[in-house]
Amino acid sequence: MNRDKHISSAFDRDLETIQAQVVKMGGMVEVAISDAATALDTRDEDLAEEVRRRDKAIDTLELQINEDAARLIALRAPTATDLRMVLAVMKIAASLERVGDYAKNMAKRTDVLTQMPVIDGSGMAIRRMSRAVSKMLQDALDSYIRRDGELAEDVRQRDLEVDQMYNALFREFLTHMMEDPRNITACMHLHFIAKNVERMGDHATSIAEQVIYLVTGELPDDSRPKASSVSSDAGSASNEG
């Protein structure tokens, strides 16, 4: 019995260390979202370059989390419930890594957009959408640390708002393109950025769903709320690495 307690406490310590890494990774990703959106809005190429450069640290941290989680499984032989917690950590880290990639993609396109005409209001609108996603991500991670299923469900419901913001932006870009063909290239880049931000919201929602699974033992059985997309083929085209 004492040995079992020792193994259990060792598992808890190791898991807490990995969870701290996930929280650190989440903070880095939140900064990446904010800085990428700011760089786009203010046409700050130096800040955009900084976002791209820092993405390597996010990728490295995900690899570290995965290695530590694999070692934890090998050394501690966790029970089914504990194994579920470790696997959830790995899935959350993977979602955070993808969000970091989308922020990097936003920064990449910012350099191109600085050479093009300004599309009135677009930078601020994407910044607003990015803030909504960043808050979703923050709350999803908080719900994980606190094992708060209600907060996780709230995050899940808010994905609909991000979808609606994306659809509104898409229609706005179409209007700009129809009014002046010189806006087409810039609007296409902005559309891909908006789609990337919408995908960030999907990953924040995935994290929230992992929390619900941890708390209840079941994934949500109803499909997540989604606004019907006005651009059905945009997703695959904007899914860059």
C-alpha positions as CSV (number, residue, x, y, z in Angstrom):
1,M,0.0,0.0,0.0
2,N,2.8,2.4,0.9
3,R,4.5,1.6,-2.5
4,D,1.2,2.4,-4.3
5,K,1.0,5.7,-2.4
6,H,4.6,6.5,-3.4
7,I,3.9,5.7,-7.0
8,S,0.7,7.8,-6.9
9,S,2.5,10.8,-5.4
10,A,5.3,10.5,-7.9
11,F,2.8,10.4,-10.7
12,D,1.1,13.5,-9.4
13,R,4.4,15.4,-9.1
14,D,5.4,14.5,-12.7
15,L,2.0,15.4,-14.0
16,E,2.1,18.8,-12.3
17,T,5.4,19.5,-13.9
18,I,4.0,18.7,-17.4
19,Q,0.9,20.7,-16.7
20,A,3.1,23.7,-15.8
21,Q,4.8,23.3,-19.1
22,V,1.4,23.3,-20.8
23,V,0.4,26.5,-19.0
24,K,3.7,28.1,-20.1
25,M,3.1,27.0,-23.6
26,G,-0.4,28.4,-23.5
27,G,1.0,31.8,-22.4
28,M,3.5,31.8,-25.2
29,V,0.7,31.0,-27.7
30,E,-1.6,33.8,-26.3
31,V,1.3,36.3,-26.8
32,A,1.8,35.0,-30.3
33,I,-1.8,35.6,-31.2
34,S,-1.8,39.1,-29.7
35,D,1.5,40.1,-31.3
36,A,0.5,38.7,-34.7
37,A,-2.8,40.6,-34.7
38,T,-1.0,43.8,-33.6
39,A,1.7,43.4,-36.3
40,L,-1.0,43.0,-38.9
41,D,-3.0,46.0,-37.7
42,T,0.0,48.3,-37.4
43,R,2.0,46.9,-40.3
44,D,4.9,46.2,-38.0
45,E,7.2,43.9,-39.9
46,D,9.7,43.6,-37.0
47,L,7.0,42.4,-34.7
48,A,5.8,39.9,-37.3
49,E,9.3,38.6,-37.7
50,E,9.5,38.2,-33.9
51,V,6.3,36.1,-33.9
52,R,7.7,33.8,-36.6
53,R,11.0,33.5,-34.7
54,R,9.4,32.6,-31.4
55,D,7.3,29.8,-32.9
56,K,10.3,27.5,-32.7
57,A,10.2,27.8,-28.9
58,I,6.6,26.8,-28.9
59,D,7.4,23.7,-31.1
60,T,10.3,22.8,-28.9
61,L,8.1,23.0,-25.8
62,E,5.5,20.7,-27.3
63,L,8.2,18.1,-28.1
64,Q,9.4,18.3,-24.5
65,I,5.8,17.8,-23.2
66,N,5.4,14.8,-25.4
67,E,8.7,13.3,-24.3
68,D,7.9,13.9,-20.6
69,A,4.4,12.5,-21.0
70,A,5.7,9.3,-22.7
71,R,8.3,8.9,-20.0
72,L,5.6,9.3,-17.3
73,I,3.5,6.5,-18.9
74,A,6.5,4.2,-19.2
75,L,7.8,4.8,-15.6
76,R,4.6,5.1,-13.6
77,A,2.3,2.7,-15.4
78,P,-0.7,4.9,-14.7
79,T,-4.2,3.6,-14.1
80,A,-6.9,4.1,-16.8
81,T,-8.1,7.4,-15.2
82,D,-4.5,8.7,-14.8
83,L,-3.6,7.6,-18.4
84,R,-6.6,9.6,-19.6
85,M,-5.2,12.7,-17.9
86,V,-1.8,12.2,-19.5
87,L,-3.2,11.7,-23.0
88,A,-5.4,14.8,-22.6
89,V,-2.2,16.8,-21.8
90,M,-0.6,15.6,-25.0
91,K,-3.7,16.5,-27.0
92,I,-3.9,20.0,-25.5
93,A,-0.2,20.6,-26.3
94,A,-0.9,19.5,-29.9
95,S,-3.8,22.0,-30.1
96,L,-1.6,24.8,-28.7
97,E,1.1,24.0,-31.2
98,R,-1.4,24.3,-34.1
99,V,-2.6,27.6,-32.8
100,G,1.0,28.8,-32.7
101,D,1.4,27.7,-36.3
102,Y,-1.7,29.8,-37.3
103,A,-0.2,32.8,-35.5
104,K,3.0,32.3,-37.4
105,N,1.1,32.1,-40.7
106,M,-0.6,35.4,-39.8
107,A,2.8,37.0,-39.3
108,K,4.1,35.6,-42.6
109,R,1.2,37.2,-44.6
110,T,1.7,40.5,-42.7
111,D,5.0,41.1,-44.5
112,V,3.2,40.6,-47.9
113,L,0.3,42.9,-46.9
114,T,2.6,45.8,-45.9
115,Q,3.3,46.1,-49.7
116,M,-0.4,46.3,-50.6
117,P,-3.2,48.9,-50.2
118,V,-4.8,49.1,-46.7
119,I,-8.3,47.6,-46.5
120,D,-10.1,49.9,-44.2
121,G,-11.0,48.4,-40.8
122,S,-9.7,45.0,-41.7
123,G,-6.7,45.0,-39.2
124,M,-8.9,46.1,-36.3
125,A,-11.6,43.6,-37.1
126,I,-9.1,40.7,-37.2
127,R,-7.5,42.0,-34.0
128,R,-11.0,41.9,-32.4
129,M,-11.5,38.4,-33.6
130,S,-8.1,37.4,-32.3
131,R,-8.8,38.8,-28.9
132,A,-12.0,36.7,-28.7
133,V,-10.0,33.6,-29.6
134,S,-7.2,34.4,-27.2
135,K,-9.8,34.7,-24.4
136,M,-11.3,31.4,-25.4
137,L,-7.9,29.8,-25.2
138,Q,-7.1,31.3,-21.8
139,D,-10.4,30.1,-20.4
140,A,-10.0,26.7,-21.9
141,L,-6.6,26.3,-20.2
142,D,-8.1,27.7,-16.9
143,S,-10.9,25.2,-17.1
144,Y,-8.3,22.4,-17.6
145,I,-6.3,23.5,-14.5
146,R,-9.4,23.8,-12.4
147,R,-11.2,20.8,-14.0
148,D,-14.1,23.2,-14.5
149,G,-16.6,21.6,-16.9
150,E,-19.0,24.5,-16.9
151,L,-16.2,27.0,-18.0
152,A,-15.1,24.5,-20.7
153,E,-18.7,24.3,-22.0
154,D,-18.9,28.1,-22.0
155,V,-15.7,28.2,-24.2
156,R,-17.3,25.6,-26.5
157,Q,-20.4,27.7,-27.0
158,R,-18.4,30.8,-27.7
159,D,-16.9,29.2,-30.8
160,L,-20.1,30.2,-32.6
161,E,-19.4,33.9,-32.0
162,V,-16.0,33.5,-33.7
163,D,-17.5,31.7,-36.6
164,Q,-20.0,34.6,-37.0
165,M,-17.2,37.1,-36.9
166,Y,-15.3,35.2,-39.6
167,N,-18.4,35.0,-41.8
168,A,-19.0,38.8,-41.5
169,L,-15.4,39.5,-42.4
170,F,-15.5,37.2,-45.4
171,R,-18.6,39.1,-46.7
172,E,-16.7,42.4,-46.1
173,F,-13.7,41.2,-48.1
174,L,-16.0,40.2,-51.0
175,T,-17.5,43.6,-51.0
176,H,-14.0,45.3,-51.1
177,M,-13.0,43.0,-54.0
178,M,-16.1,43.8,-56.0
179,E,-15.8,47.5,-55.5
180,D,-12.2,47.7,-56.6
181,P,-10.3,44.8,-58.3
182,R,-7.0,46.3,-57.0
183,N,-8.1,45.1,-53.5
184,I,-8.4,41.4,-54.6
185,T,-4.9,40.2,-53.7
186,A,-4.9,42.0,-50.3
187,C,-8.4,40.7,-49.5
188,M,-7.4,37.2,-50.3
189,H,-4.5,37.3,-47.9
190,L,-6.7,38.9,-45.2
191,H,-9.3,36.2,-45.8
192,F,-6.7,33.4,-45.2
193,I,-5.7,35.2,-42.0
194,A,-9.3,35.4,-40.8
195,K,-9.7,31.7,-41.6
196,N,-6.6,30.9,-39.6
197,V,-8.0,32.8,-36.6
198,E,-11.3,30.9,-37.0
199,R,-9.3,27.7,-36.9
200,M,-7.6,28.9,-33.7
201,G,-11.0,29.1,-32.2
202,D,-11.7,25.5,-33.2
203,H,-8.5,24.3,-31.4
204,A,-9.5,26.3,-28.3
205,T,-12.8,24.5,-28.5
206,S,-11.0,21.1,-28.8
207,I,-9.1,21.9,-25.6
208,A,-12.4,22.7,-23.9
209,E,-13.8,19.4,-25.1
210,Q,-10.9,17.5,-23.6
211,V,-11.6,19.1,-20.3
212,I,-15.3,18.0,-20.5
213,Y,-14.1,14.5,-21.2
214,L,-11.7,14.6,-18.2
215,V,-14.5,15.9,-15.9
216,T,-17.4,13.7,-17.1
217,G,-15.6,10.7,-18.7
218,E,-17.5,11.5,-22.0
219,L,-16.9,13.7,-24.9
220,P,-19.9,16.1,-25.6
221,D,-22.5,14.1,-27.5
222,D,-23.9,17.0,-29.4
223,S,-22.0,18.5,-32.3
224,R,-20.4,21.8,-31.4
225,P,-22.3,24.9,-32.3
226,K,-21.0,26.2,-35.7
227,A,-22.2,29.0,-37.9
228,S,-22.7,27.9,-41.5
229,S,-19.5,28.9,-43.3
230,V,-19.9,31.3,-46.2
231,S,-16.6,29.9,-47.6
232,S,-16.7,26.1,-47.6
233,D,-13.5,25.5,-49.4
234,A,-11.4,28.1,-47.6
235,G,-10.4,25.8,-44.8
236,S,-8.2,23.4,-46.7
237,A,-6.5,26.2,-48.6
238,S,-5.6,28.1,-45.4
239,N,-4.3,25.1,-43.4
240,E,-0.6,25.8,-43.7
241,G,2.2,24.5,-41.6
